[in-house]
Amino acid sequence: DTGVSQNPRHKITKRGQNVTFRCDPISEHNRLYWYRQTLGQGPEFLTYFQNEAQLEKSRLLSDRFSAERPKGSFSTLEIQRTEQGDSAMYLCASRPSGGSTDTQYFGPGTRLTVL
Amino acid sequence: AQSVTQLDSQVPVFEEAPVELRCNYSSSVSVYLFWYVQYPNQGLQLLLKYLSGSTLVKGINGFEAEFNKSQTSFHLRKPSVHISDTAEYFCAVSDFSSASKIIFGSGTRLSIRP
């Protein structure tokens, strides 16, 4: 069990460019979550998957954001036409889908800086 | 909907002193409660969680928290802190729904002075 991994760890981009982040959950965890954490704030929920199905999206997830989990394993989060306000830490978490009491395990995050 | 309020954005304490990080929550339904810790440049790590049963919950690294339903609080305590406890601490709630997304507070930065 290697834990949740995220790549890249850091991304610097210019405003208007597209970026894509990847999350590899703990194997056999069929629930996967994306959160965004801005400076000085706690993480905010963006979306979650059960297997390959995206079951909930926050209103924070604008049309420029899209997330996928094509085979129910790794997930990608894409931001199109980035804006400076997108600068944040993007966190991924996974957990088994058993009971609602199961713990979410977080990855180290991808820090995005939009210039 | 749920919300979490962490009353102190920063808490400075001397090494080996006791510390309490305060957390209040708001919810119209029953919730689970969590404390997570985030060390510099690292992801979130679960310290402890309250699901049901005893209102005093013990976690890792000598931390404990007490659930108080009447005051809707879940304060985190440690009797004697160490330099290595320097980190950001987040209180969080999750409802009983199948989604189980977590709602976090804004965090409390704990700084330990030698």
Interface residues (C-beta under 8 A of the other chain):
Chain A: V4 R31 Y33 Y35 G40 Q41 G42 P43 E44 F45 Y48 L55 E56 L91 A93 R95 S100 T101 D102 T103 Q104 Y105 F106 G107 P108 G109
Chain B: V4 S9 Y32 Y36 N41 Q42 G43 L44 Q45 L46 K49 L51 F90 A92 S94 F96 S97 S98 A99 S100 K101 I102 I103 F104 G105 S106 G107
